[in-house]
Amino acid sequence: MSTETVTVDMEVTETVTYAFPVTVEVPVGVADDPDALNAYLAGHDELWLGQMPQFQREQGGTRFPPTCAIT
């Protein structure tokens, strides 16, 4: 089999999930509705991004829009 060397532009997409607890203040109507809370936190990352562990931020672990899981 004959081979040939080529140069190509590569694009790699990576999906990363990090789980960590945060404490934030949200509007009353948002607190008890998982869908509304997810949308609110996704649109207001300034409320929780500073609570993300430093190592994860340095590794570029955030992907937007973020999602949350209420536990």
N, C-alpha and C positions, 0 to 999 in steps of 0.2 A: 504494500500500500504506500503510495507516494504521499508526502505531507508538504505543507506550505506554512510558513510563519506569517501571521497576520496581526495587525493592531486594530482593536475595536474599542469603542466607547461602551463601558458597562454601566448599568444602573442596577443597584441592589436595593430592594425595599425590605425593611426590617420592622416587625411588629414586636413591641416590648411591653410587658405588663409589670407594674410594680404595685404592691399592696402595702399601704402604710396608714396608720390612724392619723386623723386631723381633727381639730376642733375649730369650728368656724361659726360666725353669726350669719344667719340667713333670715329672710323675711318669713313671718309666721306661716303664711299659706304654702310656703315651699317645704318647710321642715317635714311634714307628714306625707308628702307625695313623692315617691321615688323618681318618677319621670321628671317632675318639676325640679327636684333637687339636683338630679343629674345635669339637666340643662342649665340650671343656675350656676353650678360649680364649673361646668365646662366654659361658660361665658364669663366667669369671674375668677380666673386662675390666680390672680393676685391675692386672693383670700387664703389659698392653701399652698401655693408653690414654695413659699419660704419654709414650710414645714416638711417638705420632701427631704429625706436624708441627703446630706451633702454628696456622698459618693454617687448616688444615683443621678443627681443633677450634673455632676462632672462627667458622667458617662453618657450624657445625652439621652437619658432614659425616658424623657417625656415625649409623648406623641399626642397630637391634638386632632380632633377634640377628645379630651379625656373623658372617661366614664367613671362612675362611682358605684360602689356596692354598699348598700346600707346593711350593717350587721348589728 
